[in-house]
């Protein structure tokens, strides 16, 4: 199964041109949905206004070269390795889901546009298509059953679905039905799985305005802006990270030695002291 182009047999019923048109339509839906999401939530407006506000309170100028270095760090940490996740399980789950999705989408487009309706494709492409879908399912179902905060911390059942789950549910069903369709091609149940695959993928790419899909494009920009505000000293109007044992800091804030002593105790990890295991 994993050696076969899943779209080759489909081409005997649906023309490659129609499949290519569908891919283009999904791309347009993502672009249009993201733009509508930005207009509706005014996220881009907020982002630029926040950047202007931070620039006014900046204590130093960040040069082009330094911004380039910050952009590289953002790509390496927040984008490629999901370094913003402190929980290692959440991070691994996210990486499997993210890279599985990218692999699945890229190989789908490659098989449909570069090898329309033919079984003569490099053996690696169908393997990567199935691997991407499997990675997506592994990371996504791990998140759905064991990591979601409303399940792991708030005690809600895993089958409770709200509108905020639209993205992950449509993402998981798309990959799941794709694998089931590929494994049952040529049978009646295979066509049922194919229909569910199309419904799920259309929901995934057509519901960008109402799901969390668009946040994938905003997060890198927000992470980069956060690094810039730390570098220029504006820090989004948040207080600096002070060493409470520093005499200069204690002179600036005399309440520290008054109430906490000359050597203030380490306050510990705070909210990160224990995991969410109350249920």
C-alpha positions as CSV (number, residue, x, y, z in Angstrom):
1,X,0.0,0.0,0.0
2,X,2.7,2.5,1.0
3,X,4.5,1.9,-2.2
4,X,1.6,2.9,-4.4
5,X,0.6,6.4,-5.6
6,X,-2.8,6.8,-3.9
7,X,-4.0,9.2,-6.6
8,X,-3.2,7.0,-9.5
9,X,-6.3,4.8,-9.3
10,X,-8.4,7.9,-8.5
11,X,-7.4,9.4,-11.8
12,X,-9.4,6.7,-13.6
13,X,-12.6,8.3,-12.1
14,X,-11.6,11.9,-11.4
15,X,-9.4,13.7,-13.9
16,X,-6.0,15.0,-12.7
17,X,-7.1,18.5,-13.8
18,X,-10.0,18.3,-11.4
19,X,-7.7,17.2,-8.6
20,X,-5.3,20.0,-9.4
21,X,-8.2,22.5,-9.4
22,X,-9.2,21.2,-6.0
23,X,-5.7,21.8,-4.6
24,X,-5.7,25.3,-6.0
25,X,-9.1,26.0,-4.5
26,X,-8.0,24.8,-1.1
27,X,-4.9,27.1,-1.3
28,X,-7.2,30.1,-2.2
29,X,-9.5,29.2,0.8
30,X,-6.5,29.3,3.2
31,X,-5.3,32.6,1.8
32,X,-8.8,34.1,1.8
33,X,-9.7,32.7,5.2
34,X,-6.4,34.1,6.7
35,X,-7.1,37.6,5.3
36,X,-10.7,37.5,6.6
37,X,-9.5,36.4,10.0
38,X,-7.0,39.3,10.1
39,X,-9.7,41.7,9.1
40,X,-12.3,40.3,11.5
41,X,-10.0,40.0,14.6
42,X,-7.9,43.0,13.6
43,X,-4.9,40.9,14.5
44,X,-2.6,42.6,11.9
45,X,-3.7,46.0,13.0
46,X,-3.0,45.1,16.7
47,X,0.4,43.7,15.7
48,X,1.5,46.9,13.9
49,X,0.1,49.2,16.5
50,X,1.8,47.2,19.3
51,X,5.1,47.4,17.3
52,X,4.8,51.2,17.0
53,X,4.1,51.5,20.7
54,X,7.1,49.3,21.6
55,X,9.3,51.4,19.3
56,X,8.4,54.6,21.2
57,X,9.4,53.1,24.5
58,X,12.5,51.4,23.2
59,X,15.8,52.1,25.1
60,X,18.1,51.3,22.1
61,X,17.9,50.8,18.4
62,X,18.1,47.3,17.0
63,X,20.0,47.3,13.7
64,X,19.2,45.3,10.6
65,X,22.0,42.8,11.3
66,X,20.7,42.2,14.8
67,X,17.1,41.8,13.6
68,X,18.4,39.3,11.1
69,X,20.0,37.3,13.9
70,X,16.8,37.5,15.9
71,X,14.9,36.2,12.9
72,X,17.2,33.3,12.6
73,X,16.8,32.5,16.3
74,X,13.0,32.7,15.9
75,X,13.0,30.3,13.0
76,X,15.4,27.9,14.7
77,X,13.6,27.9,18.1
78,X,9.9,28.8,17.8
79,X,9.3,27.6,14.2
80,X,11.5,24.6,13.5
81,X,11.8,23.1,17.0
82,X,8.8,24.5,18.8
83,X,11.0,25.7,21.6
84,X,8.2,27.8,23.2
85,X,6.7,24.6,24.6
86,X,8.0,24.0,28.1
87,X,6.3,20.6,28.4
88,X,8.4,18.1,26.5
89,X,5.4,15.8,25.7
90,X,3.5,18.8,24.2
91,X,6.6,19.8,22.2
92,X,7.1,16.3,20.7
93,X,3.4,15.9,19.9
94,X,3.4,19.3,18.2
95,X,6.5,18.5,16.2
96,X,5.1,15.2,14.9
97,X,1.8,16.9,14.0
98,X,3.5,19.9,12.3
99,X,6.1,18.0,10.3
100,X,3.6,15.3,9.5
101,X,1.1,17.9,8.1
102,X,3.9,19.6,6.0
103,X,5.0,16.3,4.6
104,X,1.5,15.2,3.9
105,X,0.5,18.4,2.1
106,X,3.7,18.8,0.1
107,X,3.7,15.1,-1.1
108,X,0.0,15.4,-2.0
109,X,0.7,18.5,-4.2
110,X,3.8,16.8,-5.7
111,X,1.9,13.6,-6.6
112,X,-1.0,15.5,-8.1
113,X,0.9,18.1,-10.0
114,X,4.1,16.4,-11.0
115,X,2.8,12.9,-11.5
116,X,-0.8,13.3,-12.5
117,X,-2.6,9.9,-12.8
118,X,0.4,7.7,-13.1
119,X,1.8,4.8,-11.0
120,X,5.3,5.5,-12.3
121,X,6.5,7.8,-9.4
122,X,9.6,7.7,-7.3
123,X,9.0,5.1,-4.6
124,X,9.9,7.6,-1.9
125,X,6.9,9.9,-2.6
126,X,4.1,7.5,-1.7
127,X,6.1,6.4,1.3
128,X,6.5,10.0,2.5
129,X,2.8,10.6,1.8
130,X,1.8,7.7,4.1
131,X,4.6,8.6,6.6
132,X,3.3,12.2,6.8
133,X,-0.3,11.1,7.4
134,X,0.9,8.6,10.1
135,X,3.1,11.2,11.8
136,X,0.2,13.6,11.9
137,X,-2.1,11.0,13.4
138,X,0.4,10.0,16.0
139,X,1.1,13.5,17.2
140,X,-2.5,14.6,16.9
141,X,-4.1,11.7,18.7
142,X,-1.5,11.9,21.4
143,X,-2.5,15.5,21.9
144,X,-6.2,14.8,21.7
145,X,-6.4,11.9,24.2
146,X,-3.6,12.8,26.7
147,X,-2.3,16.3,26.5
148,X,-5.3,18.7,25.9
149,X,-5.6,20.9,28.9
150,X,-9.4,20.4,29.2
151,X,-8.8,16.7,29.3
152,X,-5.6,16.4,31.3
153,X,-6.2,19.3,33.7
154,X,-9.8,20.2,33.7
155,X,-11.2,16.7,33.8
156,X,-13.5,16.9,30.7
157,X,-14.0,13.7,28.7
158,X,-11.9,13.3,25.5
159,X,-15.0,13.1,23.3
160,X,-16.2,16.6,24.4
161,X,-15.9,18.8,21.2
162,X,-16.3,22.6,21.0
163,X,-15.8,25.0,18.2
164,X,-12.2,25.6,19.3
165,X,-11.5,22.0,18.4
166,X,-12.5,22.5,14.7
167,X,-8.9,22.7,13.5
168,X,-7.5,19.7,15.3
169,X,-10.6,17.5,14.6
170,X,-10.7,18.3,10.9
171,X,-6.9,17.9,10.7
172,X,-7.0,14.4,12.4
173,X,-10.0,13.2,10.4
174,X,-8.3,14.3,7.1
175,X,-5.1,12.3,7.8
176,X,-7.1,9.3,9.2
177,X,-9.5,9.0,6.3
178,X,-6.6,9.5,3.8
179,X,-4.9,6.5,5.2
180,X,-8.1,4.4,5.4
181,X,-8.9,5.4,1.8
182,X,-5.4,4.4,0.6
183,X,-5.7,1.0,2.3
184,X,-9.1,0.2,0.9
185,X,-8.9,1.5,-2.7
186,X,-11.0,-0.3,-5.2
187,X,-13.7,-1.2,-2.7
188,X,-17.0,0.4,-1.8
189,X,-15.8,1.2,1.7
190,X,-12.7,2.8,0.1
191,X,-15.0,5.3,-1.7
192,X,-16.8,6.0,1.5
193,X,-13.4,6.8,3.2
194,X,-12.4,9.0,0.2
195,X,-15.7,11.0,0.5
196,X,-15.0,11.5,4.2
197,X,-11.4,12.5,3.4
198,X,-12.6,15.2,1.0
199,X,-15.2,16.5,3.4
200,X,-12.6,16.7,6.2
201,X,-10.0,18.4,4.1
202,X,-12.5,20.9,2.7
203,X,-13.6,21.6,6.3
204,X,-9.9,22.0,7.3
205,X,-8.9,24.4,4.6
206,X,-12.3,26.1,4.2
207,X,-12.8,27.0,7.9
208,X,-9.7,29.0,8.5
209,X,-11.6,32.1,9.6
210,X,-13.4,30.1,12.4
211,X,-10.6,27.7,13.4
212,X,-7.0,28.0,14.8
213,X,-5.4,27.4,11.3
214,X,-4.4,31.1,10.9
215,X,-2.5,31.2,14.1
216,X,0.2,29.1,12.4
217,X,1.1,32.2,10.4
218,X,0.8,34.7,13.3
219,X,2.9,32.9,15.9
220,X,6.3,33.3,14.2
221,X,5.7,37.0,13.7
222,X,4.6,37.4,17.3
223,X,7.6,35.4,18.5
224,X,10.0,37.6,16.5
225,X,8.4,40.8,17.7
226,X,8.8,39.6,21.3
227,X,12.5,39.0,20.8
228,X,12.9,42.5,19.3
229,X,11.1,44.1,22.3
230,X,13.5,42.3,24.6
231,X,16.5,43.5,22.6
232,X,15.5,47.1,22.3
233,X,14.5,47.3,26.0
234,X,10.8,48.1,25.6
235,X,9.9,44.6,26.8
236,X,6.2,45.2,26.0
237,X,6.0,47.6,29.0
238,X,6.8,44.7,31.3
239,X,9.4,45.1,34.2
240,X,12.9,43.9,33.6
241,X,14.2,40.6,35.0
242,X,16.1,41.9,38.1
243,X,18.5,40.1,40.3
244,X,17.0,40.9,43.7
245,X,20.4,40.4,45.5
246,X,22.0,43.1,43.4
247,X,22.7,46.2,45.6
248,X,21.9,48.5,42.7
249,X,18.5,46.9,42.4
250,X,17.9,47.1,46.1
251,X,18.8,50.8,46.1
252,X,16.4,51.3,43.2
253,X,13.6,49.4,45.0
254,X,14.2,49.8,48.8
255,X,11.1,47.7,49.6
256,X,13.1,44.6,48.6
257,X,15.6,44.6,51.5
258,X,13.0,46.0,53.8
259,X,10.5,43.2,53.4
260,X,12.7,40.4,51.9
261,X,16.1,41.0,53.5
262,X,19.5,41.6,51.9
263,X,19.5,38.1,50.3
264,X,15.9,37.5,49.1
265,X,15.0,33.8,48.9
266,X,14.6,32.1,45.6
267,X,10.8,32.1,45.0
268,X,11.0,28.8,43.1
269,X,9.2,27.7,39.9
270,X,5.8,29.1,40.9
271,X,3.1,27.8,38.6
272,X,5.5,25.4,37.0
273,X,6.3,23.7,40.3
274,X,3.9,20.8,39.7
275,X,2.1,19.3,36.7
276,X,-1.6,19.5,36.1
277,X,-2.6,16.2,37.7
278,X,-5.4,17.1,40.0
279,X,-8.0,14.9,38.3
